Amino acid sequence: MDVRSQEQITGTRMSWNIWPSTRLDATRVIVPLGCLYTPLKETEGLQLVEYEPVICKGRDCGAVLNPFCYVDFHSKSWTCPFCHTRNRFPQHYADHITETNLPAELLQMCSTIEYIIPSVACQPPVFLLVLDTALIEEELDQAKDSLQQSLAMMPQNALVGFITFGAMCYVHELASTTLPKAYAFRGGKEYTAQQVAYQLGFALKNDPRGTMGAQAARRFLLPVADCEFTLNSLLDDLSRDAWPLGGHDRRPYRCTGAALSVALGLVEATCPQGS
C-alpha cells in the first residue's frame, strides 16, 4: 500500500517507512525513529472489537498484539516486534487461530483497531498542548486559532494542559484564574518525570501514595469545562517569544527537545496509569 494512503487510514506518519530488521541496521539509522500520531482521527471502516487486548509480557514493554508480530502457528505463540519477547497466545486464541483464521488484530487492514472494554472504567483523555512561540506573528496567530478550535471540539471531561516554548520552556498553571502563572525550565537541558514533578511542586517525599501530589498536579491538568475560559484567555494574550536572536542573520532559539521532555515528564508524573 502507498505510504500516503496508509497515513490516511492510520493517522500515523513515521520518519522511516522500513523498520530496522537487526540491531546492526538500527545503529546505522542516522535520523532517529519517530512517529507523528493524529489522535481521535476519523477513520472509515474502523474495526471495533469487544474484548481485552493481548499484551506483551516483556519487561517494561506492554505492546499490543498487531499485524507486525511474528506468529508461530505450530507453537501457538507470537513475538513482539518491539522487545522481541516470545509470548504464548491465551487459550481461547490458541484453540482457534490458524493461518486462514486470524483475529482482527493480526489482519493487515486492521493496523488501527479500537477495543471496547465495558468492564473497565475508562479514564478521560489527556491533551497536553505544546506551542512554539518562536514563530512569526502570522504563523503564531494561525496556531493559536487552531488550538482554540481544537479546544472547542474536545470532550468537556477531557484533561488539558498547556506548555509554550521558545528559548525557554514554560508550563502554565490553568487553575489560576486571577493572575496567570507559569513555571520556567531552561531550554538547554532535558528533564526526567521526577525533576519536572519537583520543579512544579507536586513531588512530595512524605507522600508515598501520591494523593497529595495528584491534587497539586490538578493545577496543570484540568477538565476542559473548568479551564476553557482561562486557556482561551492565555492564547489571546500570548505573544511571540521576546528572547533576543543574537544577530539579524540568526534563527530564533527553540528548545523543542527540552519542551518535549518536560511535556513527557509532566504526563508521566500526573497520569502514570496511562503509561
DODRENLO-518468 format. One record per residue (C-alpha): residue in one letter; y, z, x. Coordinates in nm, 2 decimals. Last residue first. Layout:
residues N
A;Y;Z;X
...
END
This chain:
residues 275
S;0.46;3.08;0.20
G;0.56;3.11;-0.16
Q;0.48;3.48;-0.20
P;0.70;3.55;0.10
C;1.02;3.46;-0.10
T;1.31;3.66;0.05
A;1.22;3.67;0.42
E;1.05;3.33;0.43
V;1.33;3.17;0.23
L;1.60;3.32;0.45
G;1.42;3.23;0.77
L;1.38;2.87;0.65
A;1.75;2.84;0.57
V;1.85;3.01;0.91
S;1.62;2.77;1.09
L;1.76;2.47;0.90
A;2.12;2.58;0.98
A;2.04;2.63;1.35
G;1.89;2.28;1.38
T;2.18;2.12;1.20
C;2.44;2.29;1.42
R;2.69;2.00;1.39
Y;3.00;1.97;1.62
P;3.22;1.68;1.52
R;3.19;1.36;1.72
R;3.40;1.30;2.03
D;3.66;1.04;2.11
H;3.96;1.24;1.99
G;3.87;1.53;2.21
G;3.72;1.88;2.18
L;3.64;1.85;1.81
P;3.82;2.16;1.69
W;3.63;2.36;1.43
A;3.80;2.31;1.09
D;3.49;2.22;0.89
R;3.60;2.02;0.59
S;3.70;2.21;0.28
L;3.52;2.41;0.01
D;3.73;2.53;-0.28
D;3.55;2.32;-0.55
L;3.21;2.40;-0.39
L;3.27;2.77;-0.39
S;3.40;2.76;-0.75
N;3.08;2.57;-0.86
L;2.87;2.84;-0.68
T;3.05;3.12;-0.86
F;3.03;2.96;-1.20
E;2.66;2.88;-1.16
C;2.58;3.23;-1.03
D;2.41;3.42;-1.31
A;2.25;3.13;-1.51
V;2.14;2.96;-1.19
P;1.93;3.26;-1.11
L;2.04;3.43;-0.78
L;1.94;3.40;-0.42
F;2.20;3.54;-0.17
R;2.29;3.87;-0.32
R;1.94;3.90;-0.45
A;1.83;3.98;-0.09
A;1.95;4.34;-0.13
Q;1.70;4.40;-0.41
A;1.42;4.25;-0.21
G;1.51;4.47;0.09
M;1.50;4.78;-0.12
T;1.15;4.68;-0.25
G;1.02;4.58;0.09
R;0.70;4.79;0.06
P;0.75;4.94;0.41
D;1.12;5.03;0.35
N;1.22;5.26;0.63
K;1.29;4.98;0.88
L;1.52;4.79;0.64
A;1.55;4.41;0.65
F;1.82;4.35;0.39
G;2.14;4.34;0.60
L;2.21;3.97;0.64
Q;2.18;4.00;1.01
Y;1.85;4.19;0.98
A;1.70;3.94;0.74
V;1.80;3.64;0.95
Q;1.66;3.80;1.27
Q;1.33;3.88;1.09
A;1.30;3.52;0.95
T;1.35;3.38;1.30
Y;1.67;3.23;1.42
E;1.76;2.93;1.65
K;2.07;2.94;1.85
G;2.36;2.71;1.94
G;2.53;2.73;1.60
R;2.60;3.10;1.59
F;2.54;3.25;1.25
A;2.82;3.36;1.01
Y;2.77;3.56;0.69
A;2.98;3.46;0.39
K;3.18;3.64;0.13
P;3.40;3.51;-0.16
L;3.61;3.78;-0.32
T;3.59;3.86;-0.69
T;3.25;3.71;-0.79
S;3.03;3.84;-0.50
A;2.66;3.79;-0.61
L;2.66;3.45;-0.45
E;2.68;3.56;-0.09
H;2.72;3.25;0.12
V;2.52;3.19;0.44
Y;2.74;3.03;0.70
C;2.63;2.82;1.00
M;2.88;2.74;1.28
A;2.99;2.41;1.44
G;2.95;2.26;1.09
F;2.72;2.44;0.84
T;2.71;2.55;0.48
I;2.44;2.75;0.31
F;2.40;2.82;-0.06
G;2.12;2.99;-0.26
V;1.96;2.91;-0.59
L;1.69;3.08;-0.80
A;1.57;2.89;-1.11
N;1.60;3.07;-1.44
Q;1.86;2.83;-1.58
P;1.65;2.53;-1.49
M;1.84;2.29;-1.27
M;2.03;2.00;-1.42
A;2.38;2.14;-1.39
L;2.31;2.24;-1.02
S;2.22;1.88;-0.94
Q;2.55;1.76;-1.08
Q;2.74;2.02;-0.88
L;2.54;1.92;-0.57
S;2.63;1.55;-0.62
D;3.00;1.63;-0.66
K;2.99;1.84;-0.34
A;2.83;1.55;-0.15
Q;3.08;1.30;-0.28
D;3.37;1.52;-0.18
L;3.22;1.57;0.16
E;3.18;1.19;0.20
E;3.55;1.13;0.12
E;3.67;1.42;0.34
I;3.47;1.31;0.65
L;3.16;1.51;0.71
A;3.15;1.82;0.93
T;3.08;2.03;0.61
D;2.70;1.97;0.61
L;2.56;2.14;0.30
V;2.23;2.33;0.28
L;2.13;2.41;-0.08
L;1.84;2.66;-0.12
F;1.66;2.58;-0.44
V;1.39;2.83;-0.55
P;1.16;2.76;-0.84
P;1.07;3.04;-1.09
Q;0.74;3.22;-1.02
C;0.44;3.11;-1.21
A;0.23;3.37;-1.39
V;-0.13;3.28;-1.32
S;-0.40;3.23;-1.59
P;-0.25;2.91;-1.72
I;-0.29;2.72;-1.40
I;-0.17;2.36;-1.45
Y;-0.20;2.18;-1.12
E;0.01;1.87;-1.05
I;-0.10;1.59;-0.82
T;0.06;1.36;-0.57
S;-0.19;1.18;-0.34
C;-0.36;1.08;-0.67
M;-0.39;0.70;-0.61
Q;-0.62;0.77;-0.31
L;-0.86;0.98;-0.51
L;-0.97;1.30;-0.34
E;-0.77;1.55;-0.55
A;-0.89;1.38;-0.88
P;-1.25;1.49;-0.82
L;-1.48;1.22;-0.68
N;-1.79;1.07;-0.84
T;-1.88;0.75;-0.66
E;-1.92;0.90;-0.31
T;-2.07;1.21;-0.47
I;-1.94;1.54;-0.61
H;-2.13;1.70;-0.89
D;-2.31;2.02;-0.78
A;-2.09;2.07;-0.47
Y;-1.77;2.09;-0.69
H;-1.91;2.36;-0.92
Q;-2.04;2.54;-0.61
P;-1.71;2.55;-0.43
F;-1.69;2.30;-0.15
R;-1.76;2.42;0.20
N;-1.47;2.42;0.45
R;-1.45;2.28;0.81
T;-1.13;2.37;0.98
H;-0.95;2.08;1.15
C;-0.61;2.26;1.12
F;-0.41;1.99;0.95
P;-0.66;1.73;0.85
C;-0.88;1.99;0.68
T;-1.25;1.90;0.70
W;-1.46;1.89;0.38
S;-1.81;2.02;0.29
K;-2.10;1.93;0.07
S;-2.35;1.90;0.36
H;-2.45;1.54;0.28
F;-2.12;1.44;0.11
D;-1.93;1.52;0.43
V;-1.56;1.47;0.32
Y;-1.28;1.41;0.57
C;-0.95;1.51;0.41
F;-0.67;1.26;0.36
P;-0.73;1.23;-0.02
N;-0.63;1.60;-0.07
L;-0.78;1.95;-0.07
V;-0.50;2.20;-0.04
A;-0.36;2.34;0.29
G;-0.36;2.72;0.33
C;-0.33;2.72;0.71
D;-0.26;3.06;0.87
R;-0.63;3.10;0.96
G;-0.84;2.82;0.81
K;-0.99;2.88;0.46
C;-0.85;2.55;0.32
I;-0.76;2.57;-0.05
V;-0.93;2.41;-0.35
P;-0.67;2.40;-0.63
E;-0.73;2.61;-0.94
Y;-0.80;2.42;-1.27
E;-0.61;2.23;-1.54
V;-0.54;1.89;-1.38
L;-0.24;1.67;-1.43
Q;-0.22;1.33;-1.26
L;0.13;1.18;-1.25
G;0.12;0.83;-1.41
E;0.48;0.76;-1.35
T;0.65;1.00;-1.12
E;0.97;1.19;-1.19
K;1.07;1.37;-0.87
L;1.08;1.75;-0.92
P;1.13;1.80;-0.54
T;1.21;1.50;-0.32
Y;1.03;1.55;0.02
L;1.15;1.44;0.36
C;0.88;1.48;0.62
G;0.88;1.53;0.99
L;0.67;1.45;1.30
P;0.89;1.49;1.60
V;1.00;1.16;1.77
I;0.84;1.11;2.11
V;0.48;1.11;2.00
R;0.27;1.11;2.32
T;0.16;1.47;2.27
A;0.01;1.38;1.93
D;-0.19;1.10;2.08
L;-0.35;1.34;2.32
R;-0.42;1.58;2.03
T;-0.62;1.30;1.86
S;-0.58;1.09;1.55
P;-0.20;1.10;1.54
W;-0.09;1.03;1.17
I;0.05;0.69;1.11
N;0.36;0.64;0.89
W;0.58;0.84;1.12
S;0.92;1.00;1.03
M;0.76;1.05;0.69
R;0.92;0.99;0.35
T;0.80;1.17;0.04
G;0.87;1.11;-0.33
T;0.50;1.04;-0.39
I;0.51;0.73;-0.60
Q;0.84;0.58;-0.49
E;0.76;0.66;-0.13
Q;0.43;0.48;-0.16
S;0.60;0.17;-0.27
R;0.83;0.19;0.03
V;0.54;0.22;0.26
D;0.35;-0.08;0.11
M;0.00;0.00;0.00
END
